[in-house]
Amino acid sequence: MALIKSISGIRGTIGGKPGETLSPLDVVRFTAAYGTWLLQQSGSNKKIVIGRDGRISGEMVQRLVVSTLNALGLDVVDLGLSTTPTVEMAVVFEKAAGGIILTASHNPKEWNALKLLNEKGEFISGADGAAMLEIAAKDEFEFAPVDKLGTYTVNDQALQQHIDAVLAYPLVDVAAIKKAKFSVVLDAINSTGAIAVPALLKLLGVKVTVLNAEVNGRFAHNPEPLPEHLRELCNEVVKQNAHLGIAVDPDVDRLCFVCEDGSLFGEEYTLVAVADYVLQNRKGNTVSNMSSTRALKDVTVKHGGTYTPSAVGEVNVVTKMKAVNAVIGGEGNGGIIVPDLHYGRDALIGIALFLTHLANEKKSAKQLRNTYPDYFMSKNKIELTAGFDLKKIFEHIKKKYKNHPINTEDGLKIEFETDWVHLRTSNTEPIIRIYAESNSETVAANIAGKLIKDIQEVM
């Protein structure tokens, strides 16, 4: 059981002792800290947007959050069951001072989290997060008197506003998608993707079959859209002779595709394909985090742009995208960020742009995938025990590989000619992630395995 405070928000497991898990007391404390910080920033604007994914604990956490914000004098606009990108866009639609998304993203059902947004509908910065945590640590809250309690209203139109913005986006060719008459199988993983994605696909003229469609938070499989969790989807695509399979995570900010033959398009290649399409129509630069495939760099250079890596974490990717004026960016975990729509990972715009690309290329998903360079990534993790010495582990690795180029901006990234390995602690789980990439699947696995042994030697 765990409670993690990071740039990705306040995340923890439900049940257990306060201070060690995301207990009701912790939900109230961190909501009050965020609300207090928001009031310090926003002046007279007291409006805040909230929304949640389909988790079992979502409604319970929502009630705690609403009551705490109202007690501070903040006016809550509740989107109810929603998606992370919808809440982000609704902050702007509502001209709110900020927002909270109640979701633990790809984590299993026992987790939940408070994802915290600023007035732009973007994740708060590391500095703002630190200020908020200091307020929480000192319990520096001042609640409103009874005559100045906040209000509560419901907005059930935000998802449609989000979908309308996607359909109106200049590079989304609705007519081409409709003409292609795509049939799709969607794995909605018992969360709000079952609501949002079919609503978009039907307006695009796409025939959709939904797996795990009941929004009950009892995830039919591990909710992270990794190959080992998508066998049902792969089999169903072949069984139904569909053009494509789509998988999203519980809060619909990540996605991956399955080809018509049941093979995986590749989570890392979601961003590569969308970027290829965008760069065909808009010259410019790209950004992804340094754990993402180098195929994005290859595609960017092909179109005359410049690729820049960032530290892992959506807020870091967004900061770098703004710095280099990127026209498209995101993360290799299937997160697409289209800056002139909004600076946030968004599966809905990702789906619409991918389908446009597929329709215009007049290729199958498998044929499209074969147009991109083949890199293989080995994704691994080591669970951390209490009291681990991360500094000692990383110093040992740095010393061992001192003759190779090492980037320490975010953990350790070691370059081996055309291959690389990236070690970093997760923002969302008590683990070290070990990602390795090569143009050989065996080499990538061997590099990752060697680093895992190096780490285990120290641990």
C-alpha positions in Angstrom: 0.0 0.0 0.0 1.4 3.4 -0.9 1.0 7.2 -1.0 3.0 9.0 -3.6 3.4 12.7 -4.0 4.9 13.8 -7.3 4.6 16.0 -10.4 1.8 13.5 -11.4 -0.3 14.5 -8.4 -1.2 12.8 -5.2 -1.6 9.1 -5.8 -2.2 6.2 -3.5 -4.1 3.0 -2.7 -7.5 3.0 -1.0 -7.7 1.6 2.5 -5.2 1.5 5.2 -3.6 4.0 7.6 -3.7 7.8 7.1 -0.3 9.1 5.8 0.5 5.7 4.3 -2.3 5.4 1.7 -4.8 7.7 0.0 -7.1 7.6 3.0 -10.1 9.9 3.4 -8.0 12.1 5.7 -5.3 12.4 3.0 -7.9 13.2 0.3 -9.2 16.0 2.4 -5.7 17.3 3.4 -4.3 17.5 -0.1 -7.5 18.8 -1.6 -7.5 21.5 1.1 -3.9 22.3 0.3 -4.5 22.6 -3.4 -7.6 24.7 -2.9 -5.7 27.0 -0.5 -2.9 27.3 -3.0 -5.4 28.0 -5.8 -7.1 30.8 -3.8 -3.6 32.4 -3.3 -3.1 32.4 -7.1 -6.5 33.1 -8.5 -7.7 36.2 -6.6 -11.5 36.5 -7.2 -11.8 33.5 -9.4 -13.2 30.7 -7.2 -14.4 28.3 -9.9 -12.8 24.8 -10.1 -13.6 21.9 -12.4 -13.5 18.3 -11.3 -14.1 15.0 -13.1 -13.4 11.3 -12.5 -12.7 8.0 -14.3 -14.7 4.9 -13.6 -12.9 3.6 -10.6 -14.7 1.8 -7.7 -13.5 4.5 -5.3 -14.2 7.4 -7.6 -17.6 8.4 -6.2 -16.4 8.3 -2.6 -13.3 10.4 -3.4 -15.4 12.8 -5.4 -17.7 13.5 -2.5 -14.8 14.2 -0.2 -13.2 16.5 -2.8 -16.4 18.5 -3.5 -17.1 19.0 0.2 -13.6 20.1 1.0 -13.5 22.6 -1.9 -16.9 24.0 -1.0 -15.7 24.4 2.6 -12.9 26.6 1.4 -15.4 28.8 -0.5 -14.6 27.4 -3.9 -17.4 26.9 -6.5 -17.2 23.3 -8.0 -18.2 22.4 -11.5 -18.5 18.6 -11.6 -18.2 16.8 -14.9 -19.0 13.5 -13.3 -17.7 10.5 -15.2 -15.2 12.0 -17.6 -11.7 11.8 -19.1 -8.5 13.5 -18.2 -8.3 15.6 -21.4 -12.0 16.5 -21.1 -11.4 18.0 -17.6 -8.3 19.8 -18.9 -10.2 21.4 -21.7 -13.2 22.1 -19.5 -11.0 24.3 -17.2 -10.6 26.6 -20.2 -14.2 26.3 -21.4 -15.4 27.3 -17.9 -12.8 30.0 -17.4 -12.0 28.2 -14.1 -9.0 28.9 -11.8 -8.0 25.2 -11.9 -9.2 21.6 -11.9 -8.8 18.2 -10.3 -9.0 14.9 -12.1 -9.8 11.9 -9.9 -7.9 9.1 -11.6 -4.9 6.9 -11.1 -4.5 6.5 -14.8 -3.0 3.1 -15.7 -2.7 1.9 -12.1 -4.8 -1.1 -10.9 -8.3 -0.7 -9.3 -7.1 -0.3 -5.7 -5.4 3.0 -6.6 -6.8 6.5 -7.1 -5.3 10.0 -7.3 -5.8 13.7 -7.4 -4.3 15.1 -10.6 -4.0 18.9 -10.2 -4.4 21.5 -12.9 -3.8 25.3 -13.2 -6.0 27.9 -14.9 -4.7 26.8 -18.4 -6.0 23.2 -17.8 -2.3 22.0 -17.6 -0.7 20.1 -14.8 0.8 22.4 -12.1 4.5 22.8 -12.2 7.0 21.2 -9.9 7.5 24.5 -8.0 3.7 24.9 -7.6 3.4 21.3 -6.5 6.1 21.9 -3.9 4.3 25.0 -2.6 1.0 23.0 -2.3 2.8 20.2 -0.4 4.2 22.7 2.0 0.7 24.0 2.8 -0.4 20.4 3.3 2.5 19.6 5.6 1.7 22.6 7.8 -2.1 22.2 7.6 -2.2 25.9 6.7 -5.9 25.9 5.7 -8.5 28.5 6.5 -12.1 27.4 5.8 -14.9 29.7 4.8 -17.6 30.9 7.2 -21.1 29.5 6.7 -22.3 32.4 4.5 -19.4 32.1 2.1 -19.4 28.3 1.4 -18.8 27.4 -2.2 -21.5 26.2 -4.7 -21.9 22.9 -6.6 -23.1 22.6 -10.2 -23.0 19.8 -12.7 -21.8 20.2 -16.3 -22.9 17.3 -18.6 -21.9 19.0 -21.8 -18.1 19.0 -21.4 -17.4 15.8 -23.2 -19.5 16.9 -26.2 -17.6 20.2 -26.3 -14.3 18.2 -26.3 -15.5 16.0 -29.1 -16.7 19.0 -31.1 -13.3 20.6 -30.7 -11.7 17.4 -32.0 -14.0 17.1 -35.0 -13.4 20.8 -35.8 -9.6 20.5 -35.6 -8.1 21.4 -39.1 -6.1 18.3 -39.6 -9.0 15.9 -38.7 -10.6 14.9 -42.0 -14.1 13.7 -41.0 -15.2 13.2 -44.6 -12.2 11.0 -45.4 -12.7 8.9 -42.3 -16.4 8.4 -43.1 -15.6 7.4 -46.7 -13.1 4.7 -45.4 -16.0 3.0 -43.5 -13.7 1.7 -40.8 -14.8 -1.0 -38.4 -13.1 -0.9 -35.0 -12.9 -3.0 -31.8 -12.4 -0.9 -28.6 -11.1 -2.2 -25.3 -12.6 0.4 -22.8 -11.2 -1.4 -19.7 -14.4 -0.8 -17.7 -13.9 2.9 -17.4 -14.9 6.1 -19.1 -13.4 5.3 -22.5 -16.6 3.2 -22.9 -18.5 6.5 -22.9 -16.1 8.9 -24.7 -14.5 6.9 -27.5 -17.7 5.4 -29.0 -19.3 8.9 -28.9 -16.4 10.2 -31.0 -16.2 7.2 -33.4 -19.9 7.2 -34.2 -19.7 10.9 -35.2 -16.8 9.9 -37.5 -18.9 7.2 -39.1 -16.9 4.4 -37.6 -18.5 1.1 -36.7 -17.4 0.2 -33.2 -17.6 -2.9 -31.0 -16.8 -2.3 -27.3 -15.1 -4.8 -25.1 -15.2 -4.3 -21.3 -17.9 -1.7 -21.8 -19.5 -1.6 -18.3 -18.1 1.4 -16.4 -17.7 -0.2 -13.0 -13.9 0.2 -12.3 -13.5 -3.6 -11.9 -10.9 -3.7 -14.7 -11.2 -6.9 -16.7 -7.4 -7.0 -16.9 -4.4 -4.9 -15.8 -5.4 -1.5 -17.1 -2.1 -0.4 -18.5 -2.3 -0.9 -22.3 0.7 -3.2 -22.7 1.0 -6.2 -25.1 0.4 -8.9 -22.4 -2.9 -7.2 -21.4 -4.4 -6.9 -24.9 -4.7 -10.5 -26.0 -8.5 -10.4 -25.9 -8.6 -7.3 -28.1 -6.1 -8.8 -30.6 -8.2 -11.9 -30.9 -11.4 -10.0 -31.3 -10.0 -7.8 -34.1 -9.2 -10.9 -36.1 -12.5 -12.6 -35.2 -14.6 -9.6 -36.4 -12.4 -8.9 -39.4 -12.1 -5.3 -38.2 -9.8 -2.7 -39.7 -8.3 -1.8 -36.3 -8.3 -2.3 -32.6 -8.0 0.5 -30.1 -7.1 0.3 -26.4 -7.2 3.2 -24.0 -6.3 3.5 -20.3 -8.9 4.3 -17.6 -8.7 8.1 -18.0 -8.4 8.1 -21.8 -5.2 10.1 -22.1 -3.2 7.1 -23.6 -4.0 4.8 -26.5 -2.5 2.1 -28.6 -3.6 0.3 -31.8 -4.0 -3.3 -33.0 -3.5 -4.1 -36.7 -6.1 -6.0 -38.7 -4.1 -9.2 -38.4 -4.2 -9.0 -34.6 -0.6 -7.8 -34.3 0.2 -4.8 -32.2 0.9 -1.5 -34.0 3.2 -0.7 -31.1 2.4 1.6 -28.2 5.6 3.5 -29.0 4.5 4.0 -32.6 1.2 5.7 -31.7 3.0 9.1 -31.4 5.3 8.2 -34.4 2.4 7.7 -36.8 0.4 10.7 -35.6 3.5 12.9 -35.8 4.2 11.6 -39.3 0.8 12.8 -40.4 1.0 16.2 -38.6 4.5 16.9 -40.0 3.3 16.1 -43.6 0.9 19.0 -43.1 2.8 21.3 -40.8 6.6 21.8 -40.7 8.0 22.0 -37.3 9.6 20.4 -34.3 8.7 17.5 -32.0 9.3 16.4 -28.4 9.0 13.2 -26.5 10.4 12.0 -23.3 13.8 10.3 -23.3 12.2 6.9 -22.6 10.4 7.0 -25.9 11.5 5.4 -29.2 14.1 7.1 -31.5 11.7 6.4 -34.4 10.1 9.8 -33.6 13.5 11.5 -34.2 13.8 9.6 -37.5 10.4 10.7 -38.7 11.0 14.3 -37.6 14.3 14.6 -39.4 12.7 13.1 -42.5 10.3 16.0 -42.6 12.9 18.6 -41.9 12.2 19.2 -38.2 14.2 19.0 -35.1 13.5 16.5 -32.4 14.2 17.3 -28.7 14.0 14.8 -25.8 12.6 15.8 -22.4 12.5 14.4 -18.9 9.7 11.9 -18.3 6.4 13.3 -17.1 3.7 15.1 -19.0 4.5 18.5 -17.4 8.2 18.1 -18.5 7.2 17.2 -22.1 4.8 20.2 -22.2 7.5 22.6 -20.9 10.0 21.4 -23.5 7.3 21.6 -26.3 6.7 25.2 -25.4 10.5 25.9 -25.4 11.1 24.6 -28.9 7.7 25.5 -30.3 6.8 21.9 -31.2 3.9 21.2 -33.4 3.3 17.7 -32.0 4.7 15.8 -29.0 3.9 13.3 -26.3 5.2 10.2 -24.8 6.0 6.7 -26.0 3.3 5.3 -23.7 0.7 6.3 -26.2 0.2 9.9 -25.1 -0.4 12.4 -27.9 -0.1 16.1 -27.2 -1.5 18.5 -29.9 -0.6 21.9 -28.6 -3.0 24.0 -30.6 -5.9 21.9 -29.3 -4.6 21.8 -25.7 -1.3 21.0 -23.9 -2.3 17.6 -22.5 -2.2 14.0 -23.6 -5.5 13.2 -25.4 -6.5 9.8 -26.8 -9.5 11.4 -28.6 -7.5 13.7 -30.8 -5.0 10.9 -31.2 -7.6 8.6 -32.6 -9.1 11.1 -35.0 -5.6 12.1 -36.4 -4.6 8.4 -36.7 -7.8 7.5 -38.6 -7.3 10.5 -40.9 -3.8 9.4 -41.6 -4.9 5.8 -42.3 -7.7 7.0 -44.5 -5.5 9.4 -46.5 -2.7 6.8 -47.0 -5.2 4.2 -48.2 -3.2 1.6 -46.3 -4.1 -1.0 -43.8 -2.9 -0.5 -40.2 -0.2 -3.2 -40.8 0.9 -1.6 -44.0 1.2 1.8 -42.4 3.2 0.3 -39.5 5.6 -1.2 -42.0 6.5 2.2 -43.3 8.2 3.1 -40.0 11.7 2.0 -38.9 11.8 -1.0 -36.6 13.1 -0.5 -33.1 12.4 -2.9 -30.3 12.0 -1.7 -26.7 12.4 -3.8 -23.6 10.3 -2.3 -20.7 11.1 -3.7 -17.3 10.8 -2.6 -13.7 12.2 -3.5 -10.2 10.1 -2.9 -7.1 11.8 -0.8 -4.5 11.7 -1.8 -0.8 11.6 0.6 2.1 14.9 2.3 2.8 16.5 1.7 -0.6 19.5 3.9 -1.4 18.7 5.2 -4.9 21.8 7.5 -5.0 24.1 4.5 -4.3 22.5 2.5 -7.0 22.8 5.2 -9.7 26.4 6.1 -8.6 27.3 2.4 -9.0 25.8 2.3 -12.6 27.5 5.6 -13.6 30.9 4.4 -12.5 30.5 1.0 -14.3 29.5 2.7 -17.6 31.6 5.8 -17.3 33.1 5.3 -20.8 29.7 5.7 -22.4 27.7 8.9 -22.9 25.4 9.4 -19.9 22.4 11.8 -19.6 21.5 12.6 -16.0 18.6 15.0 -16.6 16.1 12.3 -15.6 17.6 9.3 -13.9 20.3 7.8 -16.1 20.2 7.3 -19.8 23.2 5.5 -21.2 24.0 5.4 -25.0 25.6 2.4 -26.7 26.2 3.5 -30.3 22.8 2.8 -31.9 21.2 1.4 -28.7 20.3 3.0 -25.3 19.0 2.2 -21.8 17.2 4.5 -19.5 16.9 4.0 -15.7 14.6 6.1 -13.6 12.3 6.0 -10.6 8.6 6.1 -11.5 6.5 9.2 -10.6 3.5 6.9 -9.9 4.8 3.7 -8.4 7.6 2.7 -5.9 9.7 1.1 -8.7 12.7 1.7 -10.9 11.9 1.5 -14.6 14.5 0.1 -17.0 13.8 0.8 -20.7 16.2 -0.4 -23.4 15.9 0.1 -27.2 17.7 -1.5 -30.1 17.0 -2.4 -33.7 17.3 -6.0 -32.4 14.7 -7.4 -30.0 17.3 -9.7 -28.5 19.8 -7.0 -28.0 17.3 -4.7 -26.3 16.3 -7.5 -23.9 19.9 -8.4 -23.2 20.8 -4.7 -22.4 17.9 -4.4 -20.0 18.7 -7.7 -18.4 22.3 -6.7 -17.8 21.3 -3.4 -16.1 18.7 -5.2 -14.0 21.6 -7.5 -12.7 23.7 -4.4 -12.1 21.0 -2.9 -10.0 20.3 -6.1 -8.1 24.0 -6.4 -7.2 23.7 -3.1 -5.3 20.3 -3.8 -3.8 
